[in-house]
Amino acid sequence: MLDFEKPLFEIRNKIDSLKESQEKNEVDLQDEIDMLEASLKRETTKVYTNLKPWDRVQIARLPERPTTLDYIPYIFDSFIELHGDRSFRDDPAMIGGIGYLDGKSVTVIGQQRGKDTKDNIYRNFGMAHPEGYRKALRLMKQAEKFNRPIFTFIDTKGAYPGKAAEERGQSESIAKNLMEMASLTVPVIAVVIGEGGSGGALGIGISNRVLMLENSTYSVISPEGAAALLWKDSNLAQIAAETMKITAHDLLDLGIIDEVINEPLGGAQKDEEAQALSIKKMFLKHLNELKQLTPEELANDRFEKFRKIGSVVEWFCIAISLIVRLLALFFML
């Protein structure tokens, strides 16, 4: 139970208590139960339609939130997972393979976190090593060779920052992915399904279309990390989340992502299948749009998409610079 869900939890407890009392004492309390159930329905709608950024961060981190492997069976047919980077080893934190979407073969790549402690240790909590990013790049180049569209699922706190990962070239592997993905000649569509953290997310996120689930986050640093850096206190993470603009609707307004995918009331974990079908619908919509572009236009579309991010700030700086120069000239005269 999350902090903002406590009022709902209290109402549910009252309903359960009344039902138990009704059954035990053979007393008719149905009117009171109906009133509380109506109140619960109203409060549930009120709570989940007025979520604050920190609330969405908490939902994005829920262990029961669906992962890449949870969504794949609902979206793609006959998925076959492929393993290894052909250089060092396979990385369970990065999964990838071939499947069918609407009868057409596609390549699917995604970060995979665990659902429990044992699985999280095996998956390294969804934080990929260099071999994970090299496996992803191998599958992307294979997709380009056979003209298969690429779909990526972003769900990571960040790339693994351990000593062994750095020794094997973590930064280089991500940088190479950024460079190679920018020039791919097939459609690339990414969706953020949980946390999209830093370069670890960007390593499979350079795409023609970036989609986000309503309660996912996408940022260069976690709210706790930002609070620790800015105010030397990670306990101020809630304030950091408010100011960082890391939620789906904020990023849509900033032009960083292309579309927000709505979630069932309470989060994707409430109805995994319905959420998967919503993602599939968006995949097909954007894929049909991108199919109209030539290979060269696809690469240019992707390059220009990321090139113009931050252009507002760039023009603002130019304007400020011109004003300063004009003022200096005025005072010189």
C-alpha positions in Angstrom: 0.0 0.0 0.0 1.3 3.4 -1.0 0.9 6.5 1.2 -1.7 8.2 -1.0 -3.8 4.9 -1.0 -4.3 4.9 2.9 -7.8 6.5 2.7 -8.9 3.7 0.3 -7.3 1.0 2.5 -9.3 2.4 5.6 -12.6 2.3 3.7 -11.9 -1.3 2.5 -11.2 -2.3 6.1 -14.5 -0.9 7.3 -16.4 -2.7 4.5 -14.6 -6.0 5.4 -15.4 -5.5 9.1 -19.1 -4.8 8.4 -19.4 -7.9 6.2 -17.7 -10.0 8.8 -20.0 -8.6 11.5 -23.1 -9.1 9.3 -22.2 -12.7 8.7 -21.2 -13.5 12.3 -24.1 -11.7 14.1 -26.7 -12.3 11.4 -27.5 -8.5 11.3 -28.5 -6.7 8.2 -25.9 -4.1 7.5 -26.2 -4.1 3.7 -27.3 -0.4 3.5 -24.1 0.7 5.4 -22.0 -1.6 3.2 -23.5 -0.2 0.0 -22.9 3.4 1.2 -19.2 2.6 2.0 -18.8 0.8 -1.4 -20.1 3.9 -3.2 -17.8 6.1 -1.1 -14.9 3.8 -2.0 -15.7 4.1 -5.7 -15.8 7.9 -5.5 -12.6 8.1 -3.5 -10.8 5.7 -5.8 -11.6 7.8 -8.8 -10.6 11.0 -6.9 -7.3 9.6 -5.7 -6.1 8.1 -9.0 -7.2 11.0 -11.2 -5.3 13.6 -9.0 -1.9 11.9 -8.7 1.1 14.0 -7.9 4.5 13.4 -9.6 5.8 11.6 -6.5 2.7 9.3 -6.5 3.5 8.3 -10.1 7.1 7.6 -9.2 5.9 5.2 -6.5 3.5 3.5 -8.9 6.3 3.1 -11.5 8.4 1.3 -8.9 5.8 -1.2 -7.7 7.2 -4.8 -7.8 3.9 -6.1 -9.2 3.9 -3.6 -12.1 4.0 -5.6 -15.4 7.4 -6.0 -17.1 8.6 -6.5 -20.7 8.1 -10.3 -20.5 4.6 -9.8 -19.1 3.5 -7.6 -22.0 5.1 -9.6 -24.9 2.6 -12.5 -25.0 -0.3 -10.1 -25.3 1.3 -7.9 -28.0 3.4 -10.2 -30.2 2.7 -13.7 -31.6 5.3 -16.5 -31.7 8.0 -14.6 -29.8 11.4 -16.3 -29.9 14.0 -14.9 -27.4 17.6 -14.6 -28.7 20.6 -14.6 -26.4 24.2 -13.3 -26.2 26.2 -10.4 -27.5 28.6 -12.7 -29.5 31.5 -11.3 -27.5 31.2 -12.0 -23.7 27.9 -13.5 -22.4 24.2 -13.1 -22.3 22.7 -10.4 -20.0 19.3 -11.4 -18.4 18.6 -7.7 -17.6 18.2 -7.1 -21.4 15.9 -9.4 -23.3 15.4 -9.4 -27.1 14.1 -11.5 -29.9 11.8 -11.9 -32.9 8.0 -12.0 -33.0 5.0 -11.1 -35.1 2.9 -8.0 -34.8 -0.3 -8.1 -36.9 1.2 -10.8 -39.0 4.5 -9.0 -39.8 7.9 -10.0 -38.3 9.4 -7.5 -35.9 12.3 -7.3 -33.5 11.5 -6.8 -29.8 14.0 -5.5 -27.2 13.5 -4.6 -23.6 14.9 -4.2 -20.1 13.7 -6.9 -17.7 13.6 -6.5 -14.0 12.6 -9.2 -11.5 9.4 -9.7 -9.6 11.0 -11.0 -6.4 14.4 -11.0 -4.7 15.7 -14.2 -6.4 14.5 -13.0 -9.9 15.9 -9.5 -9.3 19.3 -10.8 -8.4 19.2 -12.9 -11.6 18.1 -9.9 -13.7 20.4 -7.5 -11.8 17.3 -5.4 -10.9 16.9 -4.5 -14.6 20.2 -2.7 -14.8 22.0 -4.0 -17.9 25.8 -4.6 -18.3 27.7 -3.6 -21.5 26.9 -7.0 -23.0 23.2 -6.3 -22.6 23.5 -3.1 -24.7 25.8 -4.9 -27.2 23.1 -7.7 -27.5 20.5 -5.1 -28.1 22.6 -3.5 -30.9 23.3 -6.9 -32.5 19.5 -7.5 -32.7 18.9 -4.0 -34.1 21.5 -4.4 -36.8 20.0 -7.8 -37.6 16.5 -6.1 -37.8 17.9 -3.5 -40.2 19.4 -6.2 -42.4 16.1 -8.0 -42.7 13.9 -4.8 -42.8 12.1 -5.6 -39.5 10.6 -2.7 -37.4 12.1 -2.5 -33.9 10.1 -2.1 -30.7 11.9 -1.3 -27.4 10.5 -1.5 -23.8 12.3 0.9 -21.4 12.1 -0.2 -17.7 15.3 0.5 -15.8 16.7 2.6 -13.0 19.8 3.0 -15.1 22.7 1.1 -16.6 24.7 -1.0 -14.1 27.5 1.2 -12.6 29.6 -1.6 -11.1 33.4 -1.9 -11.5 33.2 -5.0 -13.8 30.7 -3.2 -16.1 33.0 -0.1 -16.4 36.0 -2.3 -17.1 34.1 -3.9 -20.0 33.1 -0.6 -21.5 29.7 0.4 -20.2 29.9 4.0 -21.4 31.3 3.0 -24.8 28.5 0.4 -25.3 25.8 2.9 -24.6 27.5 5.6 -26.7 27.8 3.2 -29.6 24.1 2.4 -29.3 23.1 6.0 -29.4 25.2 6.5 -32.6 24.0 3.4 -34.4 20.4 3.8 -33.5 20.4 7.3 -34.8 21.1 6.0 -38.3 18.9 2.9 -38.4 16.9 2.7 -41.6 13.9 0.8 -40.2 11.1 2.2 -37.9 12.0 2.3 -34.2 9.3 2.7 -31.6 10.1 2.9 -27.8 7.7 2.8 -24.9 8.6 3.6 -21.2 6.7 1.1 -19.1 8.2 1.8 -15.7 11.2 3.8 -14.7 13.3 5.3 -17.6 16.6 6.2 -15.9 19.5 8.1 -17.4 21.8 6.6 -20.1 20.6 3.2 -19.3 17.2 4.1 -20.8 18.6 6.1 -23.7 20.8 3.1 -24.7 17.6 1.6 -26.3 15.6 4.8 -26.5 16.8 6.6 -29.7 13.6 6.0 -31.7 11.2 7.6 -34.2 8.5 7.6 -31.6 8.8 7.6 -27.8 5.7 6.6 -25.9 5.1 6.5 -22.2 2.6 4.8 -19.9 0.7 7.3 -17.8 2.3 6.4 -14.5 5.9 5.9 -15.8 8.8 8.2 -15.4 11.7 9.3 -17.7 14.6 11.3 -16.3 18.4 11.7 -16.2 18.5 11.0 -12.5 16.2 9.7 -9.8 14.4 12.2 -7.5 16.5 10.9 -4.6 19.7 11.5 -6.5 18.6 14.9 -7.6 17.7 15.9 -4.0 21.0 14.6 -2.7 22.9 16.6 -5.3 20.9 19.8 -5.1 20.1 20.0 -1.4 22.4 17.3 0.2 19.3 15.5 1.4 17.7 12.6 -0.4 14.7 12.8 1.9 13.6 15.8 -0.2 12.9 13.5 -3.2 9.2 14.3 -3.2 10.1 18.0 -3.8 12.6 17.1 -6.5 10.0 14.9 -8.3 7.7 18.0 -8.4 10.3 20.2 -10.0 12.1 17.7 -12.4 9.2 17.3 -14.9 9.7 13.5 -15.2 6.1 12.4 -15.6 4.5 11.4 -18.9 2.2 14.5 -19.3 5.0 16.9 -18.4 7.4 15.3 -20.9 4.6 15.4 -23.6 4.2 19.2 -23.0 8.0 19.6 -23.3 8.0 17.7 -26.6 10.4 15.0 -25.4 7.9 12.2 -25.9 5.2 11.7 -28.6 2.2 10.2 -26.8 0.9 9.1 -23.4 -0.7 5.8 -23.1 -3.5 5.8 -20.5 -3.5 3.1 -17.7 -6.3 1.4 -15.9 -7.4 3.2 -12.8 -4.8 2.5 -10.2 -2.0 1.5 -12.6 -1.1 -1.0 -15.2 -0.9 -3.8 -12.6 -4.7 -3.6 -12.1 -5.4 -5.0 -15.6 -2.2 -6.3 -17.3 -4.0 -7.6 -20.5 -6.0 -4.3 -21.1 -2.8 -2.3 -20.7 -0.9 -4.6 -23.1 -3.7 -4.2 -25.7 -3.5 -0.4 -25.3 0.2 -0.5 -26.0 -0.4 -2.8 -29.0 -2.9 -0.3 -30.4 -0.4 2.5 -30.2 2.4 0.4 -31.7 0.2 -0.3 -34.8 -0.9 3.3 -35.1 2.6 4.8 -35.1 4.0 1.9 -37.2 1.5 2.6 -39.9 2.5 6.3 -39.9 6.2 5.4 -40.1 5.7 2.9 -42.9 5.0 5.9 -45.2 8.6 7.1 -44.9 11.6 5.9 -46.9 14.7 4.4 -45.1 16.5 7.7 -45.4 13.5 9.7 -44.2 13.2 7.4 -41.2 16.8 8.1 -40.2 16.4 11.8 -40.7 13.1 11.8 -38.8 14.8 10.2 -35.8 17.8 12.5 -36.0 15.7 15.7 -36.2 13.4 14.5 -33.4 16.3 14.5 -30.9 18.1 17.4 -32.5 15.3 19.8 -31.8 14.9 18.8 -28.1 16.0 21.9 -26.1 15.7 24.2 -29.1 13.5 26.5 -27.0 16.2 27.0 -24.5 18.7 27.5 -27.2 16.7 30.3 -28.8 16.1 31.8 -25.4 19.8 32.0 -24.8 20.4 33.6 -28.2 17.7 36.2 -27.4 19.2 37.0 -24.0 22.6 37.3 -25.6 21.3 39.8 -28.2 19.5 41.9 -25.5 22.7 42.1 -23.4 24.7 43.2 -26.5 22.0 45.9 -27.4 22.1 47.2 -23.8 25.9 47.3 -23.8 25.8 49.2 -27.1 23.1 51.6 -25.7 25.3 52.5 -22.7 28.4 52.9 -24.8 26.5 55.5 -26.9 
